[in-house]
Amino acid sequence: TGVRIVSAGLPLDDFSLHLILNDSLLRLNPLTFGTANGDIKINASINARETPAHLEADMAMTKLSLERLLGGVQKALPATERASGIVGGAARITGKGASLHKMLATADGSIGVGMESGRLSHLLVELIGLDVAESLGVYFKGDETITVRCIVGDFAVNQGVMRPRALVLDTTDTNIQAQGEINLAAETLNIT
């Protein structure tokens, strides 16, 4: 357990780990850390009694500050242009392989993330929505943040490919619904 974490640029607040290794079965029950004014809790097991090793993992993220998560990236921006909001989510995945990459490449399960009542770059939102005319207007006028009503990402994971069941960005200016896939094996993103 760590109460004081010294980390250059990482938003870690505290840390707790309960680890059990017994006859090639590793269990993290739980790995918990406070970060960005919220918490991340992971319960996981890696069973190396099987070949290839088998991963089972559950993760929950609660009340993470987007502004604090992006802290170092946003330092150069004026306060009026910084992203903010509270992020949360959950994941449950299983996979097999001799490395974390191979386990994710074969992963099955679900991943969900969401944010409510935040702010994002107006230019970024217009570019995501492919609104070229409004993007140019924002670019020349100067960027500012706009209010985000919510962001929702609900993904089914099948054999290392994440496909959105729902992927929505809703602001006071734009509503974007997306589709596509994230391939964990190839490490590629194809979202439109």
C-alpha positions, 0 to 999 in steps of 0.5 A: 500500500502506498499513501504518498506517490512521487511521480513526475507528471503522473496523476497518481494519488495512492496505490494498493496491491494484493497479489497472490502467486500459487502454482503458476496462478497469479491473482491481483485481488485487487490492484487499486490506485487513486488517480486524477481525483478518482479510482481505478480498481482491477481484479485479474488472474493470469493462469499459466497452468494452461498453455498458452496462459489465460487472462481474466480481468475486471476493471472499474474506473470511477470519477476520474478528472479528465483535466487531471488525466490530461494535465501535462498535455494541456499545460500549454493551453489557456484555462479556457481551452482545457478539456474537463469532465468526469470519466468512468467506465468498466471492462471485463475481458478474457484472453490467451497468450504468452504476452499481454499483447497476445492476450489482448489480440485474442481478447473477448469481453466488453468495455464501456466508458463514459463522460458527462458534464464536461468541456472539449475543444470546439475545433476537435469536436468539429474535426471529429464530426468532419464539419470542415466549414465550421472547423475552418471558422473555429480555427480562424476565429480561435479555439474555445471549449464547448459543453459536452452533455455526454460521451458514451462508448460501449464496445463488444470485444471479440477475438481482439477486435473492439466494435462499438455497440454505441459510440456517441459524443453529444455537445451543445453544438454537435451530436456524433454517432460513430462506428468502426473497429479497434483492432488490438492485435494489429494495433489499428483504429478505424472509427468513422 
